[in-house]
């Protein structure tokens, strides 16, 4: 069994080829010590690795450096390389091919987009090209599989060949620059000699242009590119382009926010029904509670995010495959530069309005490690959909509904919270970008690919892999914390006789008839005691131990805040109107005034704007950064930020 590497430039169709020949027989992981994604699979009994796309062997981004190191490693083992080139941009693709050819590694050249070549009547003489390059050449269409029989023949017969050295003599000519005439050593030490690299690139361009000229009867792709230029007149226009961009982002955001709500509701209802069935089938006791309340609900807390993740990555795949994703980066780049970010950050940031989990996963499109870290650390401050139940309840408590106008105070309050999240996100991103020790690549190049129809097979495989990655990796952490919260909330130092006695006392003194064994059990559970322990800490914010329990419980997910209050206040229903009336009636026993007054409600709203109340996000931050330290630092930083703003709001307004 051989180890074969797929190498190519971005937008060459390399990943499409990989997905076609491996199908779902893939493994997704991270390279050792870094968070760059690694894809490997099986093809004809051999191990095949899809290396990250690179623009040159003189790599600068983490992904390109990984690809370069892998290629240099294959030099010593003489493992073969399948180089994938964009047939419609052949000269550009073969320049990097020549850089790898000079390493003298067995190779085969796959020229992709055979259908586009035929459509534009561009004929490539593969025999002539093979003779000049010295290695097998195959024309393919990775979307349909056309031409892959020739690639299969090369792999099965081990027909890879060491290509002709194209430009190695250049290093001897410029040895006075202090550059070793050993090409491999030159690449390993990565000399910072831009003049040399410019001269090298120009010479390679001339050689490749000459080779292509002798191998094709037409290399005029102006007609092919003209269609993209016509579209770009509108899509990159300073006014029209911005309007289209905002419209596209609205559709993406609305799709993730709205379309996902239906399957999420079905999953939620299904898990509730499954929990009820478990309660009926399993005899009453700790096992019943564990299965129905901890295990099933914990699994539900994982799978409920699947629709959002799948829809987001499906839409991102469509935007990427059509070529518009690069245009989005171009349009937003100028504004984001003011905060130390680039246009590649716009998709993860705006996706955070739906959910920060898939948004953080989508930061893999960002090349610069420092920028990627800034977006990961800041994006949870964007107002995700999980905050909405908290926002709507608390806003309704302090602002009465005004039906006289379409735009009322409640809508303005909700808009203000969204805008505050945006300002906080950009501010924290700027701060992290300035303070982080992560390496930075200040140079950002953007390749605008031609517009084309999406490769649906490739998109769906990518959606499957991303969703699977979340369920397997982050799901383990989410389930573990769910079980811990269940243990704390269902166990306590007091026995059942004590709890029944307390319930009797409350029923005799309570005038509302709104007490229950569930609320008493929660109060005297370990979680309840923990709420009372932190009460002195949160009292300056206007909170009591009951709100403290809700804060602790909502660490599982922000929206749990409403359900926890429902249990504490024994409402028996999570209908907004019922909870709303109960919150309005709740009194502060010390002052006799409303517990959820204007100052307390504003304090809570600000706390949830800034606090990291989502274990799922922490799990995915750990997964994407590879270290718990970043997740813990993010949690503590946002907690301090939330406490500070909530404290100031309550003290100034009360």
C-alpha positions in Angstrom: 0.0 0.0 0.0 1.4 3.4 -1.0 0.8 6.8 0.5 -0.3 9.1 -2.3 -0.7 12.9 -1.9 -3.2 15.1 -3.7 -1.6 18.5 -4.4 -3.0 21.6 -6.1 -3.8 25.2 -6.0 -7.1 26.5 -4.5 -10.1 26.2 -7.0 -8.3 23.5 -9.0 -11.0 20.9 -8.1 -8.6 18.9 -6.0 -11.0 18.3 -3.1 -13.8 17.4 -5.6 -11.5 14.7 -7.1 -10.6 13.5 -3.6 -14.3 13.2 -2.6 -15.2 11.4 -5.9 -12.5 8.8 -5.7 -12.9 8.1 -1.9 -16.6 8.7 -1.4 -17.4 8.5 2.3 -14.4 6.3 2.9 -12.6 9.2 4.6 -11.1 10.2 7.9 -11.1 13.8 9.1 -8.7 15.0 11.7 -6.1 17.6 12.6 -2.5 17.6 11.8 -0.3 16.9 14.8 0.1 20.0 16.9 -2.1 22.3 14.7 -5.8 22.8 14.0 -5.5 22.6 10.2 -7.9 19.9 8.9 -6.4 16.7 7.5 -8.4 14.5 5.1 -7.3 11.0 4.2 -9.0 8.1 2.5 -8.7 4.8 0.6 -8.3 4.5 -3.2 -7.6 1.2 -4.9 -6.1 -0.1 -1.7 -3.8 2.8 -1.2 -3.8 5.6 1.3 -4.5 9.0 -0.3 -4.1 12.3 1.5 -5.8 15.6 0.4 -3.2 18.2 1.3 -4.4 21.8 1.9 -4.4 23.9 -1.2 -1.3 26.1 -1.7 -0.4 28.9 -4.1 3.3 28.3 -4.2 5.9 26.0 -2.7 7.2 29.2 -1.0 4.5 28.8 1.6 3.4 31.5 4.1 0.1 30.3 5.6 -0.1 27.4 8.1 -2.0 25.3 5.6 0.6 25.9 2.9 3.5 25.2 5.2 1.9 21.9 6.2 1.5 21.0 2.5 5.1 22.0 1.8 6.5 20.0 4.8 4.5 16.9 3.6 5.9 17.3 0.1 9.4 17.6 1.4 8.8 14.5 3.5 7.7 12.6 0.4 11.0 13.5 -1.2 12.8 11.2 1.2 10.3 8.3 0.9 9.7 8.9 -2.9 5.9 8.6 -2.3 4.0 9.6 -5.4 2.1 12.8 -5.9 -1.1 13.4 -8.0 -0.9 17.1 -9.0 -4.4 18.5 -9.8 -4.3 21.5 -12.2 -7.1 23.8 -13.4 -7.4 23.2 -17.1 -8.9 26.7 -17.7 -6.0 28.3 -15.8 -3.3 25.9 -16.9 -0.3 28.2 -17.0 -0.9 29.5 -13.5 -1.3 25.9 -12.2 1.8 24.5 -13.9 4.0 27.2 -12.4 3.6 25.5 -9.0 3.8 22.1 -10.7 7.3 23.1 -11.9 8.3 24.0 -8.4 7.4 20.5 -7.1 8.8 18.9 -10.3 12.3 20.3 -9.4 12.2 18.2 -6.2 12.2 15.0 -8.4 9.4 13.2 -6.8 7.3 10.6 -8.8 4.2 12.4 -10.1 1.2 12.3 -12.3 -0.5 15.4 -13.6 -4.3 15.6 -13.6 -5.8 18.4 -15.6 -9.3 19.1 -14.3 -12.4 20.7 -15.9 -12.3 18.7 -19.1 -15.9 19.7 -19.8 -15.0 23.4 -19.7 -12.0 22.8 -22.0 -14.3 21.0 -24.5 -16.9 23.8 -24.3 -14.4 26.5 -25.2 -12.7 24.3 -27.8 -9.4 24.2 -26.0 -7.5 21.1 -27.1 -4.6 19.8 -25.0 -2.1 17.4 -26.6 -1.5 15.2 -23.5 1.2 13.1 -25.4 3.2 16.3 -26.2 2.7 17.5 -22.6 3.8 14.2 -21.2 7.0 14.2 -23.3 7.9 17.8 -22.2 7.1 17.3 -18.5 8.3 13.7 -18.2 5.3 12.3 -16.2 1.8 10.9 -17.0 -0.9 13.5 -17.9 -4.6 12.8 -17.5 -7.6 15.0 -18.5 -10.5 14.6 -16.1 -13.8 16.1 -15.0 -13.9 15.5 -11.2 -17.6 16.4 -11.1 -18.7 13.6 -13.4 -15.8 11.2 -13.0 -14.9 11.4 -16.7 -11.3 10.5 -17.3 -10.7 8.9 -13.9 -10.2 5.5 -15.5 -6.9 6.8 -16.8 -5.9 7.9 -13.3 -7.0 4.5 -12.0 -4.7 2.8 -14.4 -1.7 5.0 -13.4 -2.3 4.3 -9.7 -3.0 0.5 -10.0 0.1 0.0 -12.3 2.3 2.4 -10.2 3.0 4.3 -13.4 4.1 7.5 -11.7 7.3 9.0 -13.1 9.8 11.5 -11.9 9.2 14.7 -14.0 11.9 16.6 -15.8 13.6 19.3 -13.7 12.4 22.6 -15.1 14.2 25.4 -13.3 16.8 24.0 -10.9 19.7 25.6 -12.7 18.3 29.0 -11.6 19.7 28.4 -8.1 23.2 28.0 -9.4 22.9 31.3 -11.4 21.9 33.3 -8.3 24.2 31.7 -5.7 25.7 35.2 -5.1 22.4 36.1 -3.4 23.5 33.9 -0.5 21.0 31.2 -1.5 22.2 27.6 -1.5 22.3 25.9 -4.8 20.6 23.0 -3.2 16.9 23.5 -4.0 15.6 21.4 -1.0 17.8 23.3 1.5 16.6 26.6 0.0 13.0 25.5 0.6 13.6 24.2 4.1 15.3 27.4 5.4 12.7 29.6 3.8 15.0 32.6 2.9 13.3 36.0 2.8 14.6 37.0 -0.6 11.6 38.4 -2.5 13.7 39.6 -5.4 15.0 36.0 -6.0 11.5 34.6 -5.8 10.2 37.2 -8.2 13.0 36.3 -10.7 12.4 32.6 -10.2 8.6 33.0 -10.8 9.1 35.0 -14.0 11.5 32.4 -15.4 9.1 29.6 -14.5 6.3 31.5 -16.2 8.2 31.8 -19.5 9.2 28.1 -19.5 5.6 27.0 -18.7 4.1 29.3 -21.3 6.5 27.8 -23.9 5.5 24.3 -22.9 1.8 25.1 -23.1 2.2 26.8 -26.4 3.6 23.6 -27.9 0.9 21.4 -26.3 -2.3 23.2 -27.0 -3.9 24.6 -30.2 -5.7 27.3 -28.3 -4.9 28.8 -24.9 -7.2 31.8 -25.2 -9.6 31.7 -22.3 -10.7 35.4 -22.6 -14.3 34.3 -23.6 -14.3 32.0 -20.6 -13.3 34.8 -18.2 -15.5 37.4 -19.9 -18.6 35.9 -18.3 -17.2 36.3 -14.8 -16.1 39.8 -15.5 -19.6 40.8 -16.6 -21.0 39.4 -13.3 -18.3 41.2 -11.3 -19.3 44.6 -12.8 -22.4 44.3 -10.6 -21.3 42.0 -7.8 -18.2 44.0 -7.0 -19.8 47.4 -7.7 -19.4 49.8 -4.7 -23.2 50.3 -4.5 -24.9 47.4 -6.3 -22.4 45.0 -5.0 -23.0 46.1 -1.4 -26.7 45.7 -1.8 -26.4 42.3 -3.3 -23.9 41.3 -0.6 -26.3 42.3 2.2 -29.2 40.5 0.5 -27.1 37.3 0.2 -26.1 37.5 3.8 -29.7 38.1 4.8 -30.7 35.0 3.0 -27.9 32.9 4.5 -28.7 34.2 8.0 -32.4 33.8 7.6 -32.0 30.3 6.3 -29.9 29.2 9.2 -32.1 31.1 11.6 -35.5 30.2 10.2 -35.2 27.0 8.1 -33.3 25.2 10.9 -36.1 26.0 13.4 -38.4 23.3 11.8 -36.0 20.4 12.1 -34.7 21.7 15.5 -38.3 21.7 16.8 -38.8 18.2 15.5 -35.6 17.0 17.2 -36.6 18.8 20.4 -40.1 17.2 20.3 -38.6 13.8 19.4 -36.2 14.0 22.3 -39.0 15.0 24.7 -41.1 12.1 23.5 -38.2 9.7 23.8 -37.6 11.1 27.3 -41.3 10.5 28.2 -41.2 6.9 26.8 -38.1 6.2 28.9 -40.0 7.6 31.9 -42.8 5.1 31.3 -40.7 2.1 30.5 -38.1 2.4 33.3 -39.3 2.1 36.9 -39.2 5.3 38.9 -35.9 6.0 40.5 -32.4 7.4 39.7 -32.0 5.3 36.6 -35.2 6.7 35.1 -34.1 10.2 35.8 -30.6 9.6 34.5 -31.8 8.1 31.2 -34.7 10.6 30.6 -33.3 13.8 32.1 -29.5 13.4 31.7 -28.7 11.0 28.9 -31.5 11.7 26.4 -31.5 15.4 27.1 -27.7 15.5 26.8 -27.8 13.8 23.5 -30.6 16.2 22.4 -28.4 19.1 23.4 -25.9 17.8 20.7 -28.1 16.7 17.8 -30.3 19.8 18.0 -27.5 21.8 16.5 -27.2 19.5 13.5 -29.7 21.4 11.3 -28.0 24.7 11.8 -24.5 23.3 11.1 -25.7 21.4 8.1 -27.6 24.3 6.6 -24.8 26.8 7.2 -22.1 24.6 5.6 -24.4 23.7 2.7 -24.9 27.4 1.9 -21.2 28.1 2.4 -20.4 25.3 0.0 -22.8 26.7 -2.6 -21.2 30.2 -2.2 -17.7 28.8 -2.4 -18.3 26.5 -5.4 -20.1 29.3 -7.4 -17.1 31.6 -6.7 -19.1 34.2 -4.8 -17.6 33.5 -1.4 -14.3 35.2 -2.6 -16.4 38.2 -3.7 -17.9 38.5 -0.2 -14.4 38.6 1.3 -13.4 41.2 -1.2 -16.4 43.5 -0.5 -16.1 43.4 3.3 -12.3 43.5 3.5 -11.9 47.3 3.7 -14.2 47.7 6.7 -12.9 44.8 8.6 -9.3 45.9 8.1 -10.0 48.7 10.6 -10.3 46.0 13.3 -7.4 43.9 12.4 -9.5 41.4 10.4 -9.8 40.7 6.7 -12.7 39.9 4.3 -12.4 36.2 5.1 -13.8 36.9 8.6 -17.2 38.1 7.4 -18.8 34.7 7.0 -18.0 33.4 10.5 -18.9 36.6 12.1 -22.3 37.0 10.5 -23.0 33.3 10.9 -22.7 33.8 14.6 -26.1 35.5 14.6 -27.5 32.1 14.0 -25.1 30.0 16.2 -21.5 30.5 17.1 -20.8 26.8 16.9 -20.9 26.4 13.1 -19.5 29.9 12.8 -16.4 29.0 14.8 -16.0 25.8 12.7 -16.2 27.9 9.6 -13.1 30.0 10.7 -11.0 27.4 8.9 -11.4 29.5 5.7 -9.2 32.1 7.4 -5.5 31.7 6.5 -4.0 34.1 9.1 -3.6 32.3 12.5 -3.9 35.5 14.4 -7.0 36.7 12.6 -8.5 33.2 13.0 -7.9 33.3 16.7 -9.4 36.8 17.0 -12.6 35.6 15.3 -12.9 32.5 17.4 -12.5 34.4 20.6 -14.8 37.3 19.6 -17.6 35.6 17.6 -19.6 34.3 20.6 -20.4 37.9 21.4 -22.5 38.2 18.4 -26.2 37.7 19.4 -27.0 34.0 18.6 -30.5 32.6 18.4 -30.1 31.0 21.8 -30.1 34.4 23.5 -33.5 35.3 21.9 -35.7 33.5 24.5 -33.9 35.3 27.3 -34.1 38.7 25.5 -37.7 38.5 24.6 -38.8 37.5 28.1 -36.8 40.2 29.9 -37.7 42.9 27.4 -41.4 42.0 27.8 -41.1 42.3 31.6 -39.8 45.9 31.6 -41.3 47.3 28.3 -45.1 47.0 27.8 -46.3 45.9 24.4 -47.4 48.9 22.2 -49.6 47.7 19.3 -50.2 51.3 18.1 -46.9 51.3 16.1 -45.1 48.6 14.1 -41.8 49.7 15.5 -42.2 49.9 19.3 -39.9 50.1 22.3 -39.5 46.3 22.5 -38.2 46.1 18.9 -35.8 49.0 19.5 -34.5 47.3 22.6 -33.9 44.0 20.8 -32.1 45.9 18.0 -29.9 47.7 20.5 -28.8 44.4 22.0 -27.9 43.1 18.5 -25.9 46.2 17.8 -24.2 46.0 21.2 -23.1 42.5 20.3 -21.6 43.6 17.0 -19.7 46.5 18.7 -18.4 44.2 21.4 -17.4 41.5 18.8 -15.4 44.0 16.7 -13.8 45.5 19.8 -12.7 42.2 21.2 -11.5 41.0 17.8 -9.3 44.1 17.6 -8.0 43.6 21.1 -7.2 39.9 20.6 -5.6 40.6 17.3 -3.3 43.1 19.0 -2.5 41.0 22.1 -2.4 37.4 21.0 0.9 35.6 20.6 -0.3 33.7 17.6 1.8 34.2 14.4 0.4 36.5 11.8 0.7 36.7 8.1 0.2 40.4 7.2 0.0 39.6 3.5 -3.4 38.6 2.2 -3.9 37.5 -1.3 -7.3 36.8 -2.8 -7.9 34.8 -5.9 -11.2 35.5 -7.6 -12.2 32.2 -9.3 -14.5 32.1 -12.3 -18.2 31.5 -11.6 -19.4 28.0 -12.1 -22.2 25.7 -11.0 -21.7 24.0 -7.6 -20.5 20.5 -7.3 -23.4 19.1 -5.3 -21.7 15.8 -4.4 -18.7 17.6 -3.0 -20.9 20.0 -1.0 -22.9 17.2 0.5 -19.9 15.2 1.5 -18.4 18.3 3.1 -21.6 18.9 5.0 -21.6 15.3 6.2 -18.0 15.5 7.4 -18.4 18.8 9.2 -21.6 17.6 11.0 -20.0 14.3 11.9 -17.0 16.1 13.3 -19.1 18.2 15.6 -21.3 15.3 16.8 -18.3 13.1 17.6 -15.8 15.7 19.0 -17.9 18.4 20.7 -20.7 16.0 21.5 -18.6 14.1 24.0 -18.0 17.3 26.0 -21.6 18.5 25.9 -22.9 15.1 27.0 -20.4 15.0 29.9 -21.4 18.4 31.2 -25.1 17.7 30.9 -24.6 14.6 33.1 -22.7 16.7 35.7 -25.5 19.3 35.8 -28.1 16.5 36.2 -26.1 15.0 39.1 -25.9 18.4 40.8 -29.6 19.3 40.3 -31.1 15.9 41.3 -29.0 15.2 44.4 -28.6 17.0 47.7 -27.7 16.6 51.4 -31.4 16.6 52.5 -33.6 13.5 52.6 -37.1 13.1 51.2 -38.8 13.6 54.6 -37.1 17.0 55.0 -38.2 18.0 51.5 -41.8 17.0 52.1 -41.8 18.9 55.4 -40.5 22.0 53.6 -43.1 21.7 50.9 -45.8 21.5 53.6 -44.5 24.7 55.2 -44.4 26.6 51.9 -47.9 25.5 51.0 -49.2 26.8 54.3 -47.6 30.2 53.9 -47.7 30.7 50.2 -50.7 32.6 48.9 -50.1 32.0 45.2 -50.4 28.2 45.2 -47.3 28.1 42.9 -45.0 25.9 44.9 -44.2 22.2 44.1 -41.9 19.4 45.1 -39.8 20.1 41.9 -38.9 23.6 43.1 -38.2 22.5 46.7 -36.0 19.7 45.5 -34.1 22.0 43.2 -33.6 24.6 46.0 -32.1 22.0 48.3 -30.0 20.2 45.6 -26.3 20.7 45.3 -27.0 23.0 42.4 -29.4 25.0 44.7 -26.8 25.2 47.4 -24.3 26.4 44.8 -26.8 29.1 43.8 -27.0 30.2 47.5 -23.2 30.1 47.8 -22.8 32.5 44.8 -25.7 34.7 45.9 -23.4 37.2 47.8 -21.4 37.5 44.6 -24.3 38.2 42.3 -26.4 40.3 44.8 -24.6 43.5 43.6 -26.1 42.7 40.1 -29.6 42.6 41.5 -29.9 38.8 41.5 -31.0 36.3 44.2 -30.1 32.6 44.6 -33.0 31.6 42.2 -31.5 33.7 39.4 -28.2 32.3 40.4 -29.4 28.7 39.7 -30.8 29.8 36.4 -27.4 31.3 35.5 -25.6 28.1 36.5 -28.1 25.9 34.6 -27.9 28.0 31.5 -24.3 27.1 31.1 -25.6 24.0 29.3 -27.3 26.4 26.8 -28.4 30.0 27.2 -32.1 29.2 26.4 -32.2 26.9 29.5 -32.4 30.1 31.6 -36.2 30.4 30.8 -36.9 26.7 31.5 -35.0 26.8 34.8 -37.0 29.8 36.0 -40.1 27.9 35.0 -39.0 25.0 37.3 -38.0 27.3 40.1 -41.2 29.2 40.1 -43.3 26.0 39.6 -45.0 27.3 36.5 -45.3 23.9 35.0 -45.2 25.4 31.5 -42.7 27.3 29.4 -45.2 29.4 27.6 -43.9 32.9 27.4 -47.1 34.6 28.7 -47.2 32.3 31.8 -43.5 32.9 32.6 -44.0 36.6 31.9 -46.8 37.0 34.5 -44.9 35.0 37.1 -41.7 37.1 36.7 -43.7 40.3 37.0 -45.3 39.0 40.3 -42.0 37.9 41.8 -41.0 40.0 44.8 -37.8 40.9 46.5 -38.3 39.6 50.1 -36.0 42.2 51.6 -37.6 45.3 49.9 -41.0 44.0 49.0 -40.5 45.5 45.5 -40.6 43.6 42.2 -37.6 41.3 41.8 -37.4 41.7 38.1 -37.5 45.5 38.1 -36.0 47.7 35.3 -32.5 47.7 36.9 -32.4 43.9 37.4 -33.8 43.2 33.9 -31.3 45.5 32.2 -28.5 43.9 34.3 -29.5 40.4 33.2 -29.8 41.5 29.6 -26.3 42.9 29.6 -25.0 39.8 31.4 -26.3 37.6 28.6 -25.0 39.9 25.9 -21.4 39.3 27.2 -21.3 36.1 29.1 -20.2 32.8 27.6 -23.2 30.7 28.7 -22.8 27.9 26.3 -20.8 24.8 26.9 -21.2 23.7 23.3 -19.3 26.8 22.2 -16.6 26.1 24.7 -16.3 22.5 23.4 -16.0 23.7 19.8 -13.4 26.4 20.8 -11.3 23.7 22.4 -11.7 21.5 19.3 -10.7 24.2 16.9 -7.8 25.7 18.9 -6.6 22.3 20.1 -6.2 23.6 23.7 -8.5 24.0 26.7 -6.5 27.1 27.8 -8.1 29.2 25.1 -11.6 28.1 25.9 -11.1 28.7 29.6 -9.5 32.1 29.0 -12.4 33.0 26.7 -15.0 31.9 29.3 -13.3 33.9 32.1 -12.7 37.0 30.0 -16.4 37.1 28.9 -17.6 36.4 32.4 -15.6 39.3 33.8 -16.9 41.5 30.9 -20.5 40.4 31.6 -20.2 40.9 35.4 -18.7 44.4 34.9 -21.4 45.7 32.6 -24.2 44.1 34.6 -22.8 45.6 37.8 -22.6 49.1 36.4 -26.1 48.8 34.9 -27.7 47.7 38.2 -25.8 50.2 40.4 -26.6 53.1 38.1 -30.3 52.3 37.5 -31.4 51.1 40.9 
